[in-house]
Amino acid sequence: MQLNWTPEERRFREDVREFVSANLPADIRDKVMRHQRLHRDDYIRWHCALDARGWGAPTWPGEFGGTGWNAIERLIFEVECFSAGAPRLLPFGLSMIGPVLMKYGSRAQQERFLPRIVRMQDWWCQGYSEPGSGSDLASLKTRAERDGDHYRVDGQKTWTTLAQYADWMFCLVRTNSEVKQQLGISLLLIDMKSPGVTVRPIKTLDGGCDVNEVWLENVQVPAENLVGEEGKGWTYAKYLLGHERTGIAGLGHCHRELRILKDLAARTQSSSGRPILEDPRMRDRLSRIEVDIMALEMLLLRVAAARGDAPPGPEASVLKIRGSEIQQDLAMLQMEIAGPDAWPYDPDWMEADAPFHGPGAEMTAASGAGYADMRKVSIYGGTTEVQKSIIARMMLGL
């Protein structure tokens, strides 16, 4: 197959570059490039800028308010935005519950929720993991009992990313305990302002609170907020996770971090007083990781070209594993180059008004925090071990 860019794809890439250069707020770009903490308004401002251009849902078909781009155009868009320092578009609405509602949601749910996702009027979070149900998600215990025209939900979710900002949560619940675990799960859409919903932050190693515990105590959820059929939530969850894992490959993130890594190596001096970038061993390590990123890009292009508009299959697990490994390698090498300037770190450095001292300090200050934070990439969205099991079963027939 031919993996070179066509003239149309090159023009599209230039269009994206020009738009991002002209419309990405400088303060947001600086935060991203310095690995500083983004806040709710940062994500919303960038999303609204894209929505004004008609790009609020780059992965969606036109019939639901999306761009209608093909898989290659979506990949180009992601790489160019990330490389320029744009924050990620929040995946919870766009890449997770959005596709599920398009395929399995009712017409009323589609009309109610999808336009608000495109315009970033609703912030979504994911209610999957529980204290005793992470990799073994089918063992979840959050219970939903039907009571007339609503469900009563009781239980606890954990590691719920950015739940402190969320308006809605798509939540896996157990509606039947008398059948096989996977057959007793349903998917509910829960208003985070409902009585009985409590969000408690979990402080992470970088000093932030991007993940949370969510307690659900006698929460009443209208029956109309059930997605699809009762007992079919496991099917919907697997469909959603395929989209999530493809995104975790993070090709655009890898391109951006490689550029930052090279810049950091050029600025940082070794014990000999010369830039670390001139050290042959460092140049070898940088070359190896750049080749790994190129190989990941070729793999993504092959998958995108072969899949077209079909939903992700088990190849999403391959992309998730390899992308996670490369992202962690990039963070490790950044911390090694920063040396003693990377650790220990002050969480205050993660904020926009942090004082930086010395050349390159704005790049090294968050390296330690970034390394610690990136350890989670091989866990969320399904651990590496889970992905290998999927590959063995669905691709190798073992």
TORKOL-4160 file (C-alpha; in steps of 0.2 Angstrom, whole numbers, padded with zeros to 4 digits, m for minus):
398
<pt num="1" X="0000" Y="0000" Z="0000"/>
<pt num="2" X="0005" Y="0018" Z="m0003"/>
<pt num="3" X="0009" Y="0028" Z="0013"/>
<pt num="4" X="0016" Y="0044" Z="0006"/>
<pt num="5" X="0005" Y="0060" Z="0008"/>
<pt num="6" X="m0005" Y="0065" Z="m0007"/>
<pt num="7" X="m0005" Y="0083" Z="m0013"/>
<pt num="8" X="m0023" Y="0085" Z="m0005"/>
<pt num="9" X="m0016" Y="0079" Z="0012"/>
<pt num="10" X="m0001" Y="0091" Z="0011"/>
<pt num="11" X="m0013" Y="0105" Z="0008"/>
<pt num="12" X="m0024" Y="0100" Z="0022"/>
<pt num="13" X="m0009" Y="0099" Z="0034"/>
<pt num="14" X="m0004" Y="0117" Z="0029"/>
<pt num="15" X="m0022" Y="0123" Z="0032"/>
<pt num="16" X="m0022" Y="0115" Z="0050"/>
<pt num="17" X="m0004" Y="0123" Z="0053"/>
<pt num="18" X="m0010" Y="0140" Z="0048"/>
<pt num="19" X="m0026" Y="0139" Z="0058"/>
<pt num="20" X="m0017" Y="0133" Z="0074"/>
<pt num="21" X="m0003" Y="0146" Z="0072"/>
<pt num="22" X="m0016" Y="0160" Z="0071"/>
<pt num="23" X="m0029" Y="0154" Z="0084"/>
<pt num="24" X="m0020" Y="0145" Z="0098"/>
<pt num="25" X="m0019" Y="0157" Z="0113"/>
<pt num="26" X="m0001" Y="0160" Z="0117"/>
<pt num="27" X="m0003" Y="0157" Z="0136"/>
<pt num="28" X="m0011" Y="0140" Z="0133"/>
<pt num="29" X="0003" Y="0135" Z="0121"/>
<pt num="30" X="0016" Y="0140" Z="0134"/>
<pt num="31" X="0008" Y="0130" Z="0147"/>
<pt num="32" X="0008" Y="0115" Z="0136"/>
<pt num="33" X="0026" Y="0117" Z="0130"/>
<pt num="34" X="0032" Y="0119" Z="0148"/>
<pt num="35" X="0022" Y="0104" Z="0155"/>
<pt num="36" X="0012" Y="0116" Z="0166"/>
<pt num="37" X="m0005" Y="0112" Z="0173"/>
<pt num="38" X="m0020" Y="0116" Z="0162"/>
<pt num="39" X="m0036" Y="0122" Z="0170"/>
<pt num="40" X="m0054" Y="0120" Z="0164"/>
<pt num="41" X="m0055" Y="0137" Z="0155"/>
<pt num="42" X="m0039" Y="0132" Z="0145"/>
<pt num="43" X="m0048" Y="0117" Z="0138"/>
<pt num="44" X="m0064" Y="0126" Z="0134"/>
<pt num="45" X="m0056" Y="0141" Z="0126"/>
<pt num="46" X="m0046" Y="0130" Z="0114"/>
<pt num="47" X="m0061" Y="0119" Z="0110"/>
<pt num="48" X="m0072" Y="0134" Z="0107"/>
<pt num="49" X="m0059" Y="0141" Z="0095"/>
<pt num="50" X="m0060" Y="0125" Z="0085"/>
<pt num="51" X="m0079" Y="0125" Z="0085"/>
<pt num="52" X="m0080" Y="0142" Z="0078"/>
<pt num="53" X="m0070" Y="0135" Z="0063"/>
<pt num="54" X="m0081" Y="0120" Z="0062"/>
<pt num="55" X="m0069" Y="0108" Z="0069"/>
<pt num="56" X="m0077" Y="0105" Z="0086"/>
<pt num="57" X="m0078" Y="0087" Z="0083"/>
<pt num="58" X="m0064" Y="0082" Z="0071"/>
<pt num="59" X="m0067" Y="0063" Z="0073"/>
<pt num="60" X="m0086" Y="0063" Z="0070"/>
<pt num="61" X="m0096" Y="0061" Z="0054"/>
<pt num="62" X="m0105" Y="0076" Z="0047"/>
<pt num="63" X="m0122" Y="0070" Z="0050"/>
<pt num="64" X="m0119" Y="0072" Z="0069"/>
<pt num="65" X="m0111" Y="0089" Z="0068"/>
<pt num="66" X="m0093" Y="0083" Z="0065"/>
<pt num="67" X="m0080" Y="0087" Z="0051"/>
<pt num="68" X="m0083" Y="0071" Z="0041"/>
<pt num="69" X="m0064" Y="0069" Z="0039"/>
<pt num="70" X="m0057" Y="0053" Z="0035"/>
<pt num="71" X="m0045" Y="0043" Z="0046"/>
<pt num="72" X="m0029" Y="0051" Z="0038"/>
<pt num="73" X="m0036" Y="0069" Z="0040"/>
<pt num="74" X="m0040" Y="0065" Z="0058"/>
<pt num="75" X="m0022" Y="0059" Z="0061"/>
<pt num="76" X="m0014" Y="0074" Z="0052"/>
<pt num="77" X="m0025" Y="0086" Z="0063"/>
<pt num="78" X="m0020" Y="0077" Z="0079"/>
<pt num="79" X="m0001" Y="0078" Z="0075"/>
<pt num="80" X="m0001" Y="0096" Z="0069"/>
<pt num="81" X="m0011" Y="0102" Z="0084"/>
<pt num="82" X="m0001" Y="0093" Z="0097"/>
<pt num="83" X="0016" Y="0098" Z="0088"/>
<pt num="84" X="0011" Y="0116" Z="0089"/>
<pt num="85" X="0007" Y="0115" Z="0108"/>
<pt num="86" X="m0012" Y="0114" Z="0108"/>
<pt num="87" X="m0020" Y="0104" Z="0122"/>
<pt num="88" X="m0029" Y="0088" Z="0119"/>
<pt num="89" X="m0047" Y="0089" Z="0115"/>
<pt num="90" X="m0056" Y="0081" Z="0129"/>
<pt num="91" X="m0059" Y="0063" Z="0124"/>
<pt num="92" X="m0073" Y="0059" Z="0136"/>
<pt num="93" X="m0087" Y="0067" Z="0126"/>
<pt num="94" X="m0079" Y="0067" Z="0109"/>
<pt num="95" X="m0070" Y="0050" Z="0108"/>
<pt num="96" X="m0079" Y="0040" Z="0121"/>
<pt num="97" X="m0097" Y="0043" Z="0124"/>
<pt num="98" X="m0100" Y="0052" Z="0108"/>
<pt num="99" X="m0097" Y="0037" Z="0097"/>
<pt num="100" X="m0107" Y="0026" Z="0108"/>
<pt num="101" X="m0122" Y="0037" Z="0107"/>
<pt num="102" X="m0121" Y="0038" Z="0088"/>
<pt num="103" X="m0121" Y="0019" Z="0087"/>
<pt num="104" X="m0132" Y="0014" Z="0102"/>
<pt num="105" X="m0141" Y="0029" Z="0109"/>
<pt num="106" X="m0159" Y="0034" Z="0106"/>
<pt num="107" X="m0163" Y="0048" Z="0094"/>
<pt num="108" X="m0168" Y="0058" Z="0109"/>
<pt num="109" X="m0151" Y="0055" Z="0117"/>
<pt num="110" X="m0142" Y="0060" Z="0101"/>
<pt num="111" X="m0152" Y="0076" Z="0099"/>
<pt num="112" X="m0150" Y="0081" Z="0117"/>
<pt num="113" X="m0132" Y="0077" Z="0120"/>
<pt num="114" X="m0122" Y="0077" Z="0104"/>
<pt num="115" X="m0123" Y="0095" Z="0099"/>
<pt num="116" X="m0118" Y="0100" Z="0117"/>
<pt num="117" X="m0103" Y="0089" Z="0116"/>
<pt num="118" X="m0098" Y="0098" Z="0099"/>
<pt num="119" X="m0100" Y="0115" Z="0107"/>
<pt num="120" X="m0091" Y="0110" Z="0124"/>
<pt num="121" X="m0107" Y="0114" Z="0133"/>
<pt num="122" X="m0106" Y="0098" Z="0143"/>
<pt num="123" X="m0090" Y="0091" Z="0151"/>
<pt num="124" X="m0091" Y="0072" Z="0153"/>
<pt num="125" X="m0081" Y="0060" Z="0164"/>
<pt num="126" X="m0080" Y="0041" Z="0164"/>
<pt num="127" X="m0087" Y="0031" Z="0177"/>
<pt num="128" X="m0079" Y="0014" Z="0174"/>
<pt num="129" X="m0065" Y="0009" Z="0187"/>
<pt num="130" X="m0069" Y="0005" Z="0205"/>
<pt num="131" X="m0058" Y="0001" Z="0220"/>
<pt num="132" X="m0060" Y="m0017" Z="0217"/>
<pt num="133" X="m0063" Y="m0017" Z="0198"/>
<pt num="134" X="m0050" Y="m0010" Z="0187"/>
<pt num="135" X="m0042" Y="m0022" Z="0175"/>
<pt num="136" X="m0056" Y="m0034" Z="0180"/>
<pt num="137" X="m0069" Y="m0022" Z="0175"/>
<pt num="138" X="m0083" Y="m0035" Z="0174"/>
<pt num="139" X="m0083" Y="m0037" Z="0192"/>
<pt num="140" X="m0089" Y="m0020" Z="0196"/>
<pt num="141" X="m0101" Y="m0018" Z="0210"/>
<pt num="142" X="m0110" Y="m0001" Z="0208"/>
<pt num="143" X="m0128" Y="m0006" Z="0209"/>
<pt num="144" X="m0143" Y="0002" Z="0199"/>
<pt num="145" X="m0160" Y="m0004" Z="0203"/>
<pt num="146" X="m0175" Y="0001" Z="0193"/>
<pt num="147" X="m0189" Y="0010" Z="0202"/>
<pt num="148" X="m0203" Y="0015" Z="0191"/>
<pt num="149" X="m0197" Y="0028" Z="0179"/>
<pt num="150" X="m0179" Y="0030" Z="0186"/>
<pt num="151" X="m0165" Y="0020" Z="0193"/>
<pt num="152" X="m0158" Y="0021" Z="0210"/>
<pt num="153" X="m0139" Y="0020" Z="0210"/>
<pt num="154" X="m0127" Y="0016" Z="0224"/>
<pt num="155" X="m0108" Y="0013" Z="0223"/>
<pt num="156" X="m0091" Y="0021" Z="0221"/>
<pt num="157" X="m0080" Y="0025" Z="0206"/>
<pt num="158" X="m0062" Y="0029" Z="0207"/>
<pt num="159" X="m0048" Y="0037" Z="0196"/>
<pt num="160" X="m0061" Y="0047" Z="0188"/>
<pt num="161" X="m0052" Y="0059" Z="0177"/>
<pt num="162" X="m0057" Y="0078" Z="0179"/>
<pt num="163" X="m0073" Y="0073" Z="0187"/>
<pt num="164" X="m0072" Y="0089" Z="0197"/>
<pt num="165" X="m0076" Y="0099" Z="0181"/>
<pt num="166" X="m0089" Y="0087" Z="0174"/>
<pt num="167" X="m0107" Y="0090" Z="0171"/>
<pt num="168" X="m0111" Y="0072" Z="0166"/>
<pt num="169" X="m0104" Y="0055" Z="0169"/>
<pt num="170" X="m0106" Y="0039" Z="0158"/>
<pt num="171" X="m0107" Y="0026" Z="0171"/>
<pt num="172" X="m0106" Y="0007" Z="0171"/>
<pt num="173" X="m0118" Y="m0001" Z="0183"/>
<pt num="174" X="m0124" Y="m0018" Z="0188"/>
<pt num="175" X="m0142" Y="m0020" Z="0185"/>
<pt num="176" X="m0143" Y="m0039" Z="0187"/>
<pt num="177" X="m0133" Y="m0050" Z="0199"/>
<pt num="178" X="m0141" Y="m0067" Z="0194"/>
<pt num="179" X="m0132" Y="m0069" Z="0177"/>
<pt num="180" X="m0114" Y="m0070" Z="0170"/>
<pt num="181" X="m0105" Y="m0054" Z="0176"/>
<pt num="182" X="m0104" Y="m0046" Z="0159"/>
<pt num="183" X="m0122" Y="m0049" Z="0155"/>
<pt num="184" X="m0128" Y="m0040" Z="0171"/>
<pt num="185" X="m0120" Y="m0023" Z="0166"/>
<pt num="186" X="m0129" Y="m0008" Z="0159"/>
<pt num="187" X="m0123" Y="0010" Z="0154"/>
<pt num="188" X="m0131" Y="0025" Z="0162"/>
<pt num="189" X="m0129" Y="0044" Z="0159"/>
<pt num="190" X="m0128" Y="0053" Z="0176"/>
<pt num="191" X="m0130" Y="0071" Z="0179"/>
<pt num="192" X="m0116" Y="0076" Z="0191"/>
<pt num="193" X="m0127" Y="0089" Z="0200"/>
<pt num="194" X="m0139" Y="0075" Z="0205"/>
<pt num="195" X="m0142" Y="0074" Z="0224"/>
<pt num="196" X="m0131" Y="0060" Z="0231"/>
<pt num="197" X="m0116" Y="0063" Z="0219"/>
<pt num="198" X="m0100" Y="0067" Z="0229"/>
<pt num="199" X="m0083" Y="0070" Z="0221"/>
<pt num="200" X="m0067" Y="0068" Z="0231"/>
<pt num="201" X="m0050" Y="0073" Z="0224"/>
<pt num="202" X="m0035" Y="0061" Z="0224"/>
<pt num="203" X="m0019" Y="0070" Z="0225"/>
<pt num="204" X="m0006" Y="0063" Z="0213"/>
<pt num="205" X="0013" Y="0063" Z="0212"/>
<pt num="206" X="0014" Y="0080" Z="0202"/>
<pt num="207" X="0004" Y="0089" Z="0216"/>
<pt num="208" X="m0012" Y="0089" Z="0205"/>
<pt num="209" X="m0030" Y="0082" Z="0207"/>
<pt num="210" X="m0034" Y="0076" Z="0190"/>
<pt num="211" X="m0041" Y="0060" Z="0196"/>
<pt num="212" X="m0055" Y="0058" Z="0209"/>
<pt num="213" X="m0066" Y="0047" Z="0219"/>
<pt num="214" X="m0085" Y="0048" Z="0215"/>
<pt num="215" X="m0097" Y="0042" Z="0227"/>
<pt num="216" X="m0115" Y="0038" Z="0222"/>
<pt num="217" X="m0127" Y="0037" Z="0236"/>
<pt num="218" X="m0146" Y="0034" Z="0232"/>
<pt num="219" X="m0144" Y="0044" Z="0216"/>
<pt num="220" X="m0159" Y="0044" Z="0205"/>
<pt num="221" X="m0156" Y="0043" Z="0187"/>
<pt num="222" X="m0171" Y="0044" Z="0174"/>
<pt num="223" X="m0174" Y="0028" Z="0165"/>
<pt num="224" X="m0173" Y="0038" Z="0149"/>
<pt num="225" X="m0154" Y="0040" Z="0153"/>
<pt num="226" X="m0151" Y="0021" Z="0150"/>
<pt num="227" X="m0140" Y="0019" Z="0134"/>
<pt num="228" X="m0147" Y="0005" Z="0123"/>
<pt num="229" X="m0153" Y="m0010" Z="0132"/>
<pt num="230" X="m0152" Y="m0015" Z="0150"/>
<pt num="231" X="m0139" Y="m0029" Z="0152"/>
<pt num="232" X="m0129" Y="m0024" Z="0136"/>
<pt num="233" X="m0117" Y="m0011" Z="0144"/>
<pt num="234" X="m0102" Y="m0023" Z="0142"/>
<pt num="235" X="m0104" Y="m0022" Z="0123"/>
<pt num="236" X="m0105" Y="m0003" Z="0124"/>
<pt num="237" X="m0090" Y="m0002" Z="0135"/>
<pt num="238" X="m0079" Y="m0013" Z="0124"/>
<pt num="239" X="m0084" Y="m0002" Z="0109"/>
<pt num="240" X="m0080" Y="0014" Z="0119"/>
<pt num="241" X="m0063" Y="0007" Z="0125"/>
<pt num="242" X="m0058" Y="0003" Z="0107"/>
<pt num="243" X="m0059" Y="0022" Z="0103"/>
<pt num="244" X="m0050" Y="0027" Z="0119"/>
<pt num="245" X="m0035" Y="0015" Z="0116"/>
<pt num="246" X="m0032" Y="0021" Z="0099"/>
<pt num="247" X="m0031" Y="0039" Z="0106"/>
<pt num="248" X="m0019" Y="0034" Z="0119"/>
<pt num="249" X="m0006" Y="0030" Z="0106"/>
<pt num="250" X="m0003" Y="0048" Z="0107"/>
<pt num="251" X="0007" Y="0051" Z="0090"/>
<pt num="252" X="0005" Y="0070" Z="0091"/>
<pt num="253" X="0011" Y="0070" Z="0109"/>
<pt num="254" X="0026" Y="0060" Z="0104"/>
<pt num="255" X="0031" Y="0072" Z="0090"/>
<pt num="256" X="0029" Y="0086" Z="0102"/>
<pt num="257" X="0039" Y="0078" Z="0116"/>
<pt num="258" X="0053" Y="0073" Z="0104"/>
<pt num="259" X="0055" Y="0091" Z="0099"/>
<pt num="260" X="0055" Y="0097" Z="0117"/>
<pt num="261" X="0068" Y="0083" Z="0121"/>
<pt num="262" X="0080" Y="0089" Z="0107"/>
<pt num="263" X="0078" Y="0107" Z="0113"/>
<pt num="264" X="0082" Y="0102" Z="0131"/>
<pt num="265" X="0097" Y="0092" Z="0125"/>
<pt num="266" X="0104" Y="0106" Z="0115"/>
<pt num="267" X="0102" Y="0118" Z="0130"/>
<pt num="268" X="0109" Y="0107" Z="0144"/>
<pt num="269" X="0127" Y="0106" Z="0146"/>
<pt num="270" X="0137" Y="0090" Z="0151"/>
<pt num="271" X="0151" Y="0089" Z="0164"/>
<pt num="272" X="0163" Y="0094" Z="0149"/>
<pt num="273" X="0154" Y="0110" Z="0147"/>
<pt num="274" X="0147" Y="0105" Z="0130"/>
<pt num="275" X="0129" Y="0102" Z="0125"/>
<pt num="276" X="0122" Y="0085" Z="0129"/>
<pt num="277" X="0116" Y="0084" Z="0112"/>
<pt num="278" X="0134" Y="0082" Z="0106"/>
<pt num="279" X="0137" Y="0067" Z="0116"/>
<pt num="280" X="0137" Y="0052" Z="0103"/>
<pt num="281" X="0127" Y="0041" Z="0116"/>
<pt num="282" X="0114" Y="0054" Z="0118"/>
<pt num="283" X="0112" Y="0056" Z="0099"/>
<pt num="284" X="0110" Y="0037" Z="0098"/>
<pt num="285" X="0096" Y="0037" Z="0111"/>
<pt num="286" X="0087" Y="0051" Z="0102"/>
<pt num="287" X="0089" Y="0043" Z="0085"/>
<pt num="288" X="0082" Y="0027" Z="0092"/>
<pt num="289" X="0067" Y="0035" Z="0100"/>
<pt num="290" X="0064" Y="0045" Z="0084"/>
<pt num="291" X="0064" Y="0029" Z="0074"/>
<pt num="292" X="0051" Y="0022" Z="0086"/>
<pt num="293" X="0040" Y="0037" Z="0083"/>
<pt num="294" X="0041" Y="0035" Z="0064"/>
<pt num="295" X="0037" Y="0017" Z="0066"/>
<pt num="296" X="0022" Y="0021" Z="0076"/>
<pt num="297" X="0016" Y="0034" Z="0063"/>
<pt num="298" X="0018" Y="0021" Z="0049"/>
<pt num="299" X="0008" Y="0009" Z="0060"/>
<pt num="300" X="m0006" Y="0021" Z="0063"/>
<pt num="301" X="m0007" Y="0026" Z="0045"/>
<pt num="302" X="m0008" Y="0008" Z="0040"/>
<pt num="303" X="m0022" Y="0005" Z="0052"/>
<pt num="304" X="m0031" Y="0021" Z="0047"/>
<pt num="305" X="m0030" Y="0017" Z="0029"/>
<pt num="306" X="m0036" Y="m0001" Z="0031"/>
<pt num="307" X="m0050" Y="0003" Z="0043"/>
<pt num="308" X="m0057" Y="0018" Z="0035"/>
<pt num="309" X="m0073" Y="0023" Z="0045"/>
<pt num="310" X="m0075" Y="0006" Z="0053"/>
<pt num="311" X="m0073" Y="0006" Z="0072"/>
<pt num="312" X="m0057" Y="0001" Z="0080"/>
<pt num="313" X="m0053" Y="m0018" Z="0082"/>
<pt num="314" X="m0040" Y="m0027" Z="0092"/>
<pt num="315" X="m0026" Y="m0017" Z="0083"/>
<pt num="316" X="m0031" Y="m0003" Z="0095"/>
<pt num="317" X="m0022" Y="m0014" Z="0108"/>
<pt num="318" X="m0006" Y="m0014" Z="0098"/>
<pt num="319" X="m0006" Y="0005" Z="0096"/>
<pt num="320" X="m0010" Y="0007" Z="0114"/>
<pt num="321" X="0004" Y="m0003" Z="0120"/>
<pt num="322" X="0017" Y="0004" Z="0108"/>
<pt num="323" X="0011" Y="0022" Z="0111"/>
<pt num="324" X="0012" Y="0020" Z="0130"/>
<pt num="325" X="0030" Y="0013" Z="0129"/>
<pt num="326" X="0036" Y="0027" Z="0118"/>
<pt num="327" X="0028" Y="0041" Z="0129"/>
<pt num="328" X="0036" Y="0034" Z="0144"/>
<pt num="329" X="0053" Y="0033" Z="0136"/>
<pt num="330" X="0052" Y="0051" Z="0131"/>
<pt num="331" X="0047" Y="0056" Z="0149"/>
<pt num="332" X="0062" Y="0045" Z="0156"/>
<pt num="333" X="0074" Y="0053" Z="0144"/>
<pt num="334" X="0069" Y="0071" Z="0148"/>
<pt num="335" X="0071" Y="0068" Z="0166"/>
<pt num="336" X="0088" Y="0060" Z="0164"/>
<pt num="337" X="0094" Y="0075" Z="0153"/>
<pt num="338" X="0087" Y="0087" Z="0166"/>
<pt num="339" X="0097" Y="0078" Z="0180"/>
<pt num="340" X="0096" Y="0086" Z="0197"/>
<pt num="341" X="0085" Y="0100" Z="0191"/>
<pt num="342" X="0071" Y="0087" Z="0188"/>
<pt num="343" X="0069" Y="0080" Z="0205"/>
<pt num="344" X="0064" Y="0084" Z="0218"/>
<pt num="345" X="0052" Y="0096" Z="0211"/>
<pt num="346" X="0040" Y="0109" Z="0218"/>
<pt num="347" X="0022" Y="0107" Z="0213"/>
<pt num="348" X="0020" Y="0126" Z="0212"/>
<pt num="349" X="0031" Y="0125" Z="0196"/>
<pt num="350" X="0016" Y="0117" Z="0187"/>
<pt num="351" X="0006" Y="0133" Z="0188"/>
<pt num="352" X="0006" Y="0146" Z="0175"/>
<pt num="353" X="0014" Y="0160" Z="0186"/>
<pt num="354" X="0028" Y="0149" Z="0192"/>
<pt num="355" X="0045" Y="0158" Z="0194"/>
<pt num="356" X="0059" Y="0151" Z="0183"/>
<pt num="357" X="0077" Y="0154" Z="0186"/>
<pt num="358" X="0091" Y="0151" Z="0173"/>
<pt num="359" X="0091" Y="0146" Z="0154"/>
<pt num="360" X="0080" Y="0131" Z="0151"/>
<pt num="361" X="0073" Y="0131" Z="0169"/>
<pt num="362" X="0055" Y="0132" Z="0162"/>
<pt num="363" X="0058" Y="0115" Z="0153"/>
<pt num="364" X="0067" Y="0106" Z="0166"/>
<pt num="365" X="0056" Y="0111" Z="0181"/>
<pt num="366" X="0042" Y="0099" Z="0177"/>
<pt num="367" X="0052" Y="0085" Z="0170"/>
<pt num="368" X="0052" Y="0075" Z="0187"/>
<pt num="369" X="0033" Y="0077" Z="0188"/>
<pt num="370" X="0030" Y="0073" Z="0170"/>
<pt num="371" X="0040" Y="0057" Z="0172"/>
<pt num="372" X="0030" Y="0052" Z="0187"/>
<pt num="373" X="0013" Y="0056" Z="0179"/>
<pt num="374" X="0017" Y="0046" Z="0163"/>
<pt num="375" X="0019" Y="0030" Z="0172"/>
<pt num="376" X="0000" Y="0029" Z="0172"/>
<pt num="377" X="m0001" Y="0028" Z="0153"/>
<pt num="378" X="0002" Y="0010" Z="0153"/>
<pt num="379" X="m0012" Y="0007" Z="0165"/>
<pt num="380" X="m0027" Y="0018" Z="0161"/>
<pt num="381" X="m0038" Y="0012" Z="0146"/>
<pt num="382" X="m0033" Y="m0006" Z="0150"/>
<pt num="383" X="m0016" Y="m0011" Z="0157"/>
<pt num="384" X="m0002" Y="m0017" Z="0145"/>
<pt num="385" X="m0006" Y="m0035" Z="0152"/>
<pt num="386" X="m0024" Y="m0034" Z="0147"/>
<pt num="387" X="m0020" Y="m0027" Z="0129"/>
<pt num="388" X="m0008" Y="m0042" Z="0127"/>
<pt num="389" X="m0021" Y="m0054" Z="0131"/>
<pt num="390" X="m0033" Y="m0046" Z="0119"/>
<pt num="391" X="m0020" Y="m0047" Z="0105"/>
<pt num="392" X="m0016" Y="m0065" Z="0109"/>
<pt num="393" X="m0035" Y="m0070" Z="0109"/>
<pt num="394" X="m0042" Y="m0059" Z="0095"/>
<pt num="395" X="m0027" Y="m0058" Z="0083"/>
<pt num="396" X="m0016" Y="m0073" Z="0086"/>
<pt num="397" X="m0030" Y="m0085" Z="0091"/>
<pt num="398" X="m0022" Y="m0091" Z="0106"/>
